[in-house]
Amino acid sequence: MDKKTADKIRKLRESTGAPVIRVKNVLEEYKGDEKEAKKLLKKEGFEKAAKRKDRATSQGLVESYTHHSGKIVSVVELLCETDFVARNELFKKLAHNIALQVASMEAKNVKELEKQEFIKDPKKIILDLVKEVIAKTGENIRIGRFYRIELGQPAKS
């Protein structure tokens, strides 16, 4: 295998979380077309994520984000199956990005939040971010509770 092919495999592996052998086979199937290979691997990852949605999520972490002005704060509960994944950098980054989203964009509930366009990449919605991490970690992940407090605004019931 040449270095160019190995680099393509590594890059797709990192972006999709798919096993190396699967990435190699899909790249061969698409004759080296990274864009098409990535589409298929992401689709497969999302299908795997859908199968995990009913698995129990009793671990996770609580992430907070304070807007640089100090006038808005958000708190997000992100849940997963094991504490191993809860300590994973992918999971922590996801929690941070969701807390950033909550601080930036108001949502009434989790369903509404999941459908919002991600502020850092409007081509994706929040649910896509969650599914990507599910595909990479192999565990069910879900957003639990979230809160947003803005200075001078009345509390929402």
Secondary structure, DSSP 8 states (H G I E B T S, - for coil): --HHHHHHHHHHHHHH---HHHHHHHHHHTTT-HHHHHHHHHHHHHHHHHHHTTS---EEEEEEEE-TTSSEEEEEEEEES-HHHHTSHHHHHHHHHHHHHHHHS--SSHHHHHHSEETTEEEEEHHHHHHHHHHHH-S-EEEEEEEEEETT-----
